[in-house]
Amino acid sequence: MKLVEKLKEYENQYLFIRWATGAEYGKLIYAGDDFIEFNIIDTDTMNYQETMLIYAPLILEVSIGGADIARIIAEVSSKISINE
C-alpha cells in the first residue's frame, strides 16, 4: 500500500507531516495521487496559518496520533462554539 492511499483514510483529520523542506502540524484536506492539500496550524494561536500543496513523493514522515496531536485537537475543539 502506498503512503498516499493510506493518507486518504485520514482526510479531514489533524496530523503532523514532515516533508523534504519542512514539517508542520495541521489538517489534511485532500490526499491525491500526486499531491496532498494540507492546512497548516499555528500552534501558538491555533489558527490556520496557510494552505500547502505538497508533492506526495516528498513526504518523509506522518504522525497521526500522540500527545502533540491530542493537544492540538483539544485546543481546536475548545474554540468551537456550541452554536456551530
Secondary structure, DSSP 4 states (H G I P E B T S, - for coil): --HHHHHGGGTTSEEEEEETTEEEEEEEEEE-SSEEEEEEEETTTTEEEEEEEEEGGGEEEEE-SSHHHHHHHHHHHHTS-TT-
